[in-house]
Amino acid sequence: MELFHKIFKSLLGNPEVAIPISPCTFADIIKQFDQPKKEKTSIQVFQDYFYKESMANLEVEMLKLDPYIIFKGYQTWIDNQGVKFCDWVPCVLSPEIYYCCYGKN
């Protein structure tokens, strides 16, 4: 660590420049956990929300470029006489629909 300080001081040419030292012992790191959590300002909360929504919109736009998901579905129905019918049904699903509706039903 001292070697890096000497190198930085020699490169900067000013021995009075203070170089911040990060916690280097386990006790210093543990002491940081005891400090109170920094509260976000309203601007930081707004920025977090804005970035989250921007990334979600970007992901939906990128998913629109992907090919459709094609699979076979299974359908059963009963007619008026009580006869049960079963059939395979072709299904086509857009990837962004799967992304937007996952876990909502």
Residue, then its C-alpha position, 0 to 999 in steps of 0.5 A: m500500500e505504501l508503494f502505491h502512495k509513493i508512486f502516486k505522489s511522485l506522479l502528481g509531483n505534489p507531496e501534499v496531495a491526500i490519497p484516500i485510503s479504503p478500509c483495509t482491515f476486517a474490523d474497518i469493514i465491519k465498522q462500516f456495516d454498523q453505520p446507518k443506511k444512507e437515505k435516498t433523496s427524492i431525486q435519487v428515488f425518481q432516477d431509480y424509477f426512471y431508469k427501471e422503467s426505461m430498461a423495461n421499455l427497452e427490453v420490450e422493444m428488443l423482444k419485439l425483434d425476436p422471432y415468435i414462439i410457436f408451439k402446439g396447445y391442447q384443447t378439450w371441449i364437450d358438445n351438447q350430447g356430452v361427448k368429450f373432444c380433444d384436439w391439438v391447436p397451433c399456437v403462436l406467441s409473441p415474446e414481448i407478450y410472454y414477458c409482459c404477462y409472466g406471472k400475472n395469471 
